[in-house]
Amino acid sequence: MRFCSIEGCANKYYAKGICLKHYHLKWQHEHLSKIREIRKSLANSIEEKCFVKNCKVKIYSKGLCHVHYELNRRNGFPGHIGIKDNKCSIEWCNGLATKKTGLCSFHQIRKQRKIPLHIPKGLAFSGKRNPLWKGGVAEYPNHSEMKRIRLEVLKEANYKCEYCGKKANEIHHKDFSKDNHSKDNLVPCCRKCNAKIRDPNKPQMSKYRKKYGYARYELKEMGILGDIILMEMANKTNEIDPEKLMVMRQRIKDRWYDFNSPINGK
């Protein structure tokens, strides 16, 4: 029995002194090498660069590079639709303008959102244009100084919360003052721990205390907590009969006056 002539191969002989496996490998190598030679000869015979002016990319198909070929396929010519050689009508902008508006894509979006076009990039939502603008009044006096010291305190603590040991991204004032920004008065802490710390000298304002002047348990002792909850649900859903709603409101007023407390009824 004849075997493959390749050293280390014990397969049966197939053709040309080798086995079936090496025969196929040899055929694939010869076939691919011929294809590569044909492609090289074609590439050398054709101009290598794209036909579009100032384009130095190699040809992909039909005398065009891949980008201009796709543009030609979609638009019918190797270019963008509606773009001129002139710049945007805004003085400081160097973007390409369209035929219809005379603006670049960036300023077209600004025009749609009703943002002033003359404002430089990055300043469109600063100051009064920001939806979170509060009239230029900061919660803390010397806010910029507090932010600078805050970063220094966090870096010194390696961004570690002093209470739980997790990652810290906020600071807490020990004396609960908004004026004293000294490092001795600041403690690095996470958002969760900072929310738990409360000022003992300041009364806690719950939803019911803010709205009605009493806490939930105090309203329950008065016997009007259920009526208040039903009244709030009625204002949101409008599912309770108006006559019943009037009775509930009157009952809340009567109970309130019994405890010598004013109420702003609707």
Secondary structure, DSSP 8 states (H G I E B T S, - for coil): --B-SSTT---B--BTTB-HHHHHHHHHHHHHHHHHHHHHHHHHHS-SB-SSTT--SB--BTTB-HHHHHHHHHHSSSS-TTEEEEE-SSTT--SEEETTTS--HHHHHHHHTT--TTS-TT-TTSGGGSTT--TT--SSTTHHHHHHHHHHHHHHTTTB-TTT-SB--EEEETT--SS---GGGEEEE-HHHHHH---TTS----HHHHHHSS-HHHHHHHT-HHHHHHHHHHHHH--S-HHHHHHHHHHHHHHHHHTT------
